[in-house]
């Protein structure tokens, strides 16, 4: 394991200093990573590093679309290369912000000129629409080409707090706050944060940590490559990790925690 561990430290040195959050996260989870199989270890490091880097300092949104909040009860967001954030509000207007950056595997994830974005978007499907009472935000690489011209496309949604949410991303984190209806989500390459949510909460990640705070209901959280931190939860709580530790504080209800 020593050789693999030294390789991971070498990978950390390749991560630019300005991605201090990523480097801090890696250092804090070294004990967790030591327990993992070498392949899972490297995949988790890569997913966390590059997805975190791509989502810091997002800049201005490329696109903003607004909807009448009284007509919205559901949200679906699906992207193949970016992070997803959902904030529950009581505003009269629902809003989706689209963030687009380069997504280079050399550690670079710069904000691009609009002309360059438009050119690269020719290889992507991108839409933000309303279908009945559901807002649908979708992006996909048409050719599954993740070379130098690939993009990280993330969505940030401000929707009525009494909305159900369904989230999917293969390359970024999931962050949900203030939703009082069902929350479902899955990421293959990022961390999960859920705060101040109620009802049925079902979130899974294959490559990151999970933080849950001040939420209640039927809570099912699982990760294959990171730790779980749960604080001030109430209800039927099911926590699973196959690659990290579990930290619990101020939990009430029926609790199952497996590592």
C-alpha positions as CSV (number, residue, x, y, z in Angstrom):
1,X,0.0,0.0,0.0
2,X,3.0,2.3,0.6
3,X,3.7,2.7,-3.1
4,X,0.1,3.5,-3.9
5,X,-0.1,6.0,-1.1
6,X,3.1,7.8,-2.3
7,X,1.5,7.9,-5.8
8,X,-1.6,9.6,-4.3
9,X,0.6,12.2,-2.6
10,X,2.3,12.8,-5.9
11,X,-1.2,13.4,-7.5
12,X,-1.9,15.9,-4.7
13,X,1.2,17.9,-5.7
14,X,-0.2,18.2,-9.2
15,X,-3.3,19.9,-8.0
16,X,-2.9,23.7,-8.2
17,X,-2.5,25.6,-5.0
18,X,-5.6,27.7,-5.6
19,X,-7.7,24.6,-5.2
20,X,-7.1,24.8,-1.5
21,X,-10.4,23.2,-0.7
22,X,-9.6,20.1,-2.7
23,X,-6.1,19.8,-1.1
24,X,-7.6,20.2,2.3
25,X,-10.2,17.6,1.7
26,X,-7.6,15.1,0.5
27,X,-5.4,15.7,3.6
28,X,-8.4,15.3,5.9
29,X,-9.4,12.0,4.4
30,X,-6.0,10.3,4.1
31,X,-6.9,7.9,6.9
32,X,-10.0,6.9,5.0
33,X,-8.2,6.5,1.7
34,X,-5.6,4.2,3.3
35,X,-8.4,1.6,3.9
36,X,-9.5,1.5,0.3
37,X,-8.4,-0.8,-2.5
38,X,-5.8,0.9,-4.8
39,X,-8.2,1.2,-7.8
40,X,-11.0,2.7,-5.8
41,X,-8.6,5.0,-4.1
42,X,-7.2,6.5,-7.3
43,X,-10.7,6.9,-8.8
44,X,-12.0,8.6,-5.7
45,X,-9.1,11.0,-5.6
46,X,-9.4,11.9,-9.3
47,X,-13.2,12.4,-9.1
48,X,-13.0,14.5,-6.0
49,X,-10.1,16.6,-7.1
50,X,-11.3,17.5,-10.6
51,X,-15.0,17.9,-9.8
52,X,-14.2,20.1,-6.9
53,X,-11.8,22.2,-8.9
54,X,-14.3,22.6,-11.7
55,X,-16.9,23.9,-9.3
56,X,-15.0,26.5,-7.4
57,X,-15.0,30.1,-8.5
58,X,-17.9,29.6,-10.9
59,X,-18.1,33.2,-12.0
60,X,-21.2,34.5,-13.7
61,X,-23.8,32.1,-15.1
62,X,-23.8,31.5,-18.8
63,X,-27.6,31.3,-18.9
64,X,-30.4,32.2,-16.5
65,X,-34.0,31.1,-17.0
66,X,-36.9,32.0,-14.7
67,X,-40.3,30.5,-14.2
68,X,-43.4,31.3,-12.2
69,X,-42.9,29.5,-8.8
70,X,-46.6,28.8,-8.3
71,X,-46.6,26.5,-11.3
72,X,-43.6,24.4,-10.1
73,X,-43.8,21.2,-8.0
74,X,-40.9,19.2,-9.4
75,X,-37.3,19.6,-10.5
76,X,-35.2,17.2,-12.6
77,X,-31.5,18.0,-13.3
78,X,-29.1,15.8,-15.2
79,X,-25.6,16.6,-16.3
80,X,-22.6,14.5,-17.4
81,X,-19.9,16.9,-16.3
82,X,-20.8,19.4,-13.6
83,X,-22.2,20.0,-10.1
84,X,-25.8,20.4,-9.1
85,X,-27.1,22.8,-6.4
86,X,-30.7,23.2,-5.3
87,X,-32.0,25.8,-2.9
88,X,-35.6,25.8,-1.6
89,X,-37.2,29.3,-1.4
90,X,-40.5,31.0,-0.9
91,X,-39.9,33.4,-3.7
92,X,-42.5,34.1,-6.4
93,X,-40.0,33.2,-9.1
94,X,-38.1,29.9,-9.7
95,X,-34.8,30.2,-11.4
96,X,-32.2,28.0,-13.0
97,X,-28.6,29.2,-13.5
98,X,-26.3,27.4,-15.9
99,X,-22.6,27.5,-15.3
100,X,-20.1,26.4,-18.1
101,X,-16.4,26.1,-17.8
102,X,-13.6,24.1,-19.5
103,X,-13.1,20.7,-18.1
104,X,-9.5,19.7,-18.9
105,X,-7.8,16.8,-17.1
106,X,-4.5,18.7,-16.8
107,X,-5.9,20.5,-13.8
108,X,-7.1,23.5,-15.8
109,X,-10.7,24.5,-15.5
110,X,-10.9,28.1,-16.7
111,X,-13.9,30.3,-17.4
112,X,-14.1,30.5,-21.2
113,X,-14.9,33.4,-23.5
114,X,-18.5,33.3,-24.7
115,X,-17.4,32.6,-28.3
116,X,-15.4,29.6,-27.2
117,X,-18.3,28.3,-25.2
118,X,-20.6,28.6,-28.1
119,X,-18.2,26.7,-30.3
120,X,-17.8,23.8,-27.8
121,X,-21.5,23.6,-27.1
122,X,-22.0,22.4,-30.6
123,X,-20.9,19.0,-29.2
124,X,-23.4,19.1,-26.4
125,X,-27.1,18.9,-25.7
126,X,-28.2,21.6,-23.3
127,X,-31.7,22.6,-22.4
128,X,-33.7,24.2,-19.5
129,X,-37.4,23.7,-20.0
130,X,-40.7,23.5,-18.2
131,X,-42.8,20.4,-18.7
132,X,-46.1,20.8,-16.9
133,X,-45.2,21.4,-13.3
134,X,-41.6,20.2,-13.7
135,X,-38.5,22.1,-14.5
136,X,-36.1,20.0,-16.5
137,X,-32.4,21.0,-16.8
138,X,-30.3,18.7,-19.0
139,X,-26.9,18.6,-20.5
140,X,-25.0,15.8,-22.3
141,X,-21.8,15.4,-24.4
142,X,-23.2,14.2,-27.7
143,X,-20.0,12.2,-28.6
144,X,-18.8,11.2,-25.1
145,X,-15.6,13.0,-26.0
146,X,-13.8,14.1,-22.9
147,X,-10.7,15.6,-24.5
148,X,-9.3,19.1,-24.4
149,X,-12.5,20.7,-25.7
150,X,-14.8,19.2,-23.1
151,X,-17.0,21.3,-20.8
152,X,-18.1,21.2,-17.2
153,X,-21.8,22.2,-17.3
154,X,-23.4,22.7,-13.9
155,X,-26.9,23.8,-12.7
156,X,-28.0,25.9,-9.7
157,X,-31.7,25.9,-9.0
158,X,-33.8,28.2,-6.8
159,X,-37.2,26.5,-6.6
160,X,-40.2,26.4,-4.2
161,X,-39.3,24.6,-1.1
162,X,-42.3,22.3,-1.5
163,X,-40.9,20.7,-4.6
164,X,-39.7,17.1,-5.3
165,X,-36.1,16.9,-6.6
166,X,-34.4,14.3,-8.9
167,X,-30.7,14.9,-9.5
168,X,-28.1,13.0,-11.6
169,X,-24.5,13.9,-12.4
170,X,-21.5,11.8,-13.4
171,X,-18.9,14.3,-12.8
172,X,-19.7,16.7,-9.9
173,X,-21.1,17.3,-6.5
174,X,-24.7,17.5,-5.3
175,X,-25.8,20.2,-2.8
176,X,-29.4,20.5,-1.6
177,X,-30.8,22.9,0.9
178,X,-34.2,23.8,2.2
179,X,-36.4,21.2,0.3
180,X,-39.4,19.8,2.2
181,X,-40.5,17.2,-0.4
182,X,-38.7,14.2,-1.8
183,X,-35.0,14.5,-2.6
184,X,-33.4,11.9,-4.8
185,X,-29.9,12.1,-6.3
186,X,-26.9,10.2,-7.5
187,X,-23.4,11.2,-8.5
188,X,-20.5,9.1,-9.7
189,X,-17.8,11.6,-9.0
190,X,-18.5,14.1,-6.2
191,X,-19.5,14.8,-2.7
192,X,-23.0,15.3,-1.3
193,X,-24.2,18.0,1.0
194,X,-27.8,18.1,2.3
195,X,-29.1,20.6,4.8
196,X,-32.5,21.6,6.2
197,X,-34.5,19.1,4.1
198,X,-37.5,17.0,5.1
199,X,-39.5,14.0,3.8
200,X,-37.8,11.2,1.8
201,X,-34.1,11.8,1.2
202,X,-32.3,9.3,-0.9
203,X,-28.7,10.3,-2.1
204,X,-25.8,8.2,-3.3
205,X,-22.2,8.9,-4.4
206,X,-19.6,6.5,-5.8
207,X,-16.7,8.8,-5.3
208,X,-17.1,11.3,-2.5
209,X,-18.1,12.1,1.1
210,X,-21.5,12.9,2.4
211,X,-22.5,15.7,4.9
212,X,-26.1,15.8,6.2
213,X,-27.3,18.4,8.6
214,X,-30.5,19.5,10.2
215,X,-32.8,17.3,8.2
216,X,-35.7,14.8,9.0
217,X,-37.7,12.1,7.4
218,X,-36.8,8.8,5.7
219,X,-33.1,9.5,5.1
220,X,-31.0,7.0,3.0
221,X,-27.4,8.1,2.3
222,X,-24.7,5.9,0.9
223,X,-21.1,6.3,-0.5
224,X,-18.6,3.9,-2.0
225,X,-15.6,6.1,-1.6
226,X,-15.8,8.5,1.3
227,X,-16.8,9.3,4.8
228,X,-20.3,10.3,6.2
229,X,-20.9,13.1,8.6
230,X,-24.4,13.3,10.0
231,X,-25.6,16.0,12.5
232,X,-29.0,16.9,13.9
233,X,-31.1,14.3,11.9
234,X,-34.5,12.9,12.9
235,X,-36.4,10.0,11.5
236,X,-35.6,6.7,9.9
237,X,-31.9,7.0,9.1
238,X,-29.9,4.6,7.0
239,X,-26.2,5.4,6.4
240,X,-23.7,3.3,4.5
241,X,-20.1,3.6,3.4
242,X,-17.8,1.0,2.0
243,X,-14.7,3.2,2.0
244,X,-14.7,5.6,5.0
245,X,-15.7,6.6,8.5
246,X,-19.1,7.6,9.9
247,X,-19.4,10.5,12.3
248,X,-22.7,11.0,14.1
249,X,-24.0,13.7,16.4
250,X,-27.5,14.6,17.7
251,X,-29.4,11.9,15.8
252,X,-33.0,10.8,16.7
253,X,-35.2,8.0,15.5
254,X,-34.4,4.6,14.0
255,X,-30.7,4.6,13.0
256,X,-28.6,2.2,10.9
257,X,-25.0,3.1,10.2
258,X,-22.8,0.6,8.4
259,X,-19.1,0.9,7.4
